[in-house]
Amino acid sequence: MVLQVSPTQKPPTVTWDPLPTDYPLPDDPVENIQQPALASALTDALGAAGYIQPAMLIGTNFGLVATVNKKIVVKAPDWFYVPQVQPVSAGTIRRSYTPQLEGAPVAVVMEFLSETEGGELSVRSTPPYGKLYFYGQILQVPTYITYDPYEPSLEVRHLEKGRYQLQSANENGRWWIPELKLFLGLWQGERLGQVAHWLRWWDSDGNRLLWSSEQAQQERQRADQLAAKLRELGIDPNQIP
């Protein structure tokens, strides 16, 4: 009797090499018109609340690079966050990001699911690597978020002992993102004339981070209320220098 043993796949050899200047980066079109708006809104709220620092790197549809078994692999997530990167020289435009070589590991990656299978949840461990495998096993991103705009539904995975584990939302339907020290959840409403389910941030006290447009609206409301109070006192606000 011959005992047959299934071959064990060797762990990939990962190195962090500079991307050649002539390397063609992926230029795939987005799945729908909402995807760029979703990503932009996430970054806008962080910037408006003062969370973004010069050393950080936040990008959308931007190439994350690793060399796997001596072959360059590039994935361009819909949104990602790196806490600290090395500065580039004046006049240089960053065209990709290679962790370890150019700065800290990628801390958070977000993908918006395709209407058809697009690999966002694929664990394919051979080229072309599935995104779930690439982010978890190659880049080892601690938090991987997937959003299905067609449901809509949100899933948050944390890397635990080398494998992504689904996390549960709190009683408010929000997920804690430890790398940003913020909650993430869904919110339905309008932004820039588009009514949709948006991904929103909340701080640890439960306060929703406002978009810059919402902050501007708040300031206008405060100014209008102040002007009304001055008029009640018989003061013309237009005459105040």
N, C-alpha and C positions, 0 to 999 in steps of 0.2 A: 504494500500500500504506500503510495506516494502522497505526502502531505503537500498540498499546494498553498503557497502563501502569496497573497496579493502584494504586488510591489508597492513600497512606500515612496511617496513622492518626496524628493529632496527639497528642503527649504530653499527658497530663492536666495541668490546672492545679490544683495542690494548695495549699490555705491551711489555717492552723491557727486556727480561730475557736472562740470559746466555745460550748459546747452550750447552746441555749436551755433554760431551766428546765422548760418544759412539753413538751420533746421526748420522745415515747414511746420508751423503750429496749426492745430485744428481750427477750422473756421466754420463749424456746423451752425446752421440757422437755429434759432430758438424754436421751441415747439408751439408757442402761442404768444400773443401780444401781451399777456399778463405777466409772463416770466420776468422780463427786464424791470417791470414796474414793482413786482414783489421784492426783487433784490435791492432795487434803489431805495425802496421805503425802509427796509431793514437798516441800511447804512445811514440814511437820512436821519432816522430817529437817534441813532448812536451819536452822530455828529452834533445834532441839535442839543443833546443832553450833555455834551462835553466828555463823552466816553472815549473818543478817538484821540490817540496821542501820535506824535510824529513818527515814533519808532514802530508803530503797528503797521500791518499790511492787511487790508480788507479788499477783496476783489470779487468780481463776477465774471464768469466765463473766461477765466484766466488760467493759463497753463501751470499745473503743478508737476514737477519733473522728478523722476527717479530713474536710475539705470539698473535694470533688473536682468541678471544673467548676461551682462555686457550689452544689453540692448536698451535704448532710451524709450521710456514710457511716459506719455503726457496725458493727464486727465484735466479737463477744465470744468470744475464744479460751478453750479449756479451761484454759489455764495460761499466764501470761506474767510477765516480769521486767523491771523498769525500775530501773537503778542509782541514780538520784537524781531526786527530784521536789520541787517547791516545797511547803512545808507549807501546810495549810489552816488557817483561823482556828478558834479553839476553838469546839466545838459544831457545826462543819460536817462533814457526812458526804459524802465523795467519791462521786459517782454515775456518773462516767465519767472517762476520761483522754484528754486531747488532747496529744500530743507537741509539743514546741517551745514551746507556750503554757504548759503546766503543769510542764515539766521536761524531762529528757533524752529522747532517742528510746527507743523500746522495743527492748530488747536481745535478748530471747529470747521466742519464741512457740511454744506447743505445742498441737497439736490431736489429739484422739482420733478416729480415722476411724469414720464411720458404717457400719452394715451395708449400707446402700444409699448411692449416690453423694450425698454431702452438700456437695460443693464444696471440701473440704479441699485437694484437689490440682488444683482448677480454675484455669486461666489466663485465664478469661473477662475481657476487658479493657473490657467495657461493663456498665452496671448491669443486674442486680445483680452486682457484681464477684466473681470467684472469689477464694477466700481466698489461694491461692498468689500470684495477681496482686496482691491488695491488700496483703498483708504484704511482698512483695518490691518492688513498683514504687511503691506509694503510701507505706506506712510505712517501707519500706526496713529491715526488721528483719534484722540480720546473721545470726541463726541461727533456722531454722524446723524444728521437730521434729514429726514425725507418728508416731503409735503406733496400730497396728491390733490391738485386743485380741482380735479373732476369729482371728488367725493363731497366736500373737501375733508381731508383728514391729515393729521400730523403724527409722525412717529419719531421718537428720539432714542438713539442707541448710545450706550457708553461702553467703551472698551474695557472689559474685565477679564483678566487672565488670558489675554490674547484673542478674545472673541467678543463680538458685539452682543450686548444684552439689551433687550427692549426695556425702556423705563416707563413707569406709570406717571400719569399726570396727577397734580394735587387736587384738592377739593374744588378749586376754581377752574380746573381744566387747563392748567399751565404746567410746563416742565422747567425744572431748574437746570440752567446751563452753567456749570461751575466755572468754566474757563472765563466767562464774561461776568459772573456773579449777577446774573439776571434771569428772570423767568421769560419763557417764550410761549406764546399761545395764539389762538385765532381770534380775530375781531372783524365783524362785518360792518362795513360802512363805505364812505366815499373818500377818495383821494384823487385830486387832479381830474375831477369829472368822471372817474371810473369807480363804479360800485362793485365791490367784490369782498371775498373773505381775504383779509390781510394777515400776514404774520406780524405780530407786535411784541415789543419788549415791555416787561414790567420790572421794577426794582424790587428789592427784598421786602419793602414795606407795602407792596401791592400797588404802587403808583405807576400808571402807564406812561412810558416815555413818549413824548409828543413829537410829531413830525414838525419840521421847521414851519410848514404852512399853518399848523395848528397853533404853534407858538406865536406866529405873527397875528393870527386871528384873536388870540387871547389878549395880546398887547393892544389891538385896536379896540376891543371891548372894554378894557380897563381905561383907555383914553376917553372913550365915549362916556363911560360912567363918571369919570372925574369931571368932564366938561359939563355933564348934566348937574352934578352937585354944585359946581361953581355958579351955574346959571340960577339955581335955586337960591343962592346967597346973593344974587344980584351982580355977580361978576361975569363979565364977558370973557370967556377963555381966549378968544382971539386977540384980546388986548394985553394978554400977559406976555412979557418979553421972553 
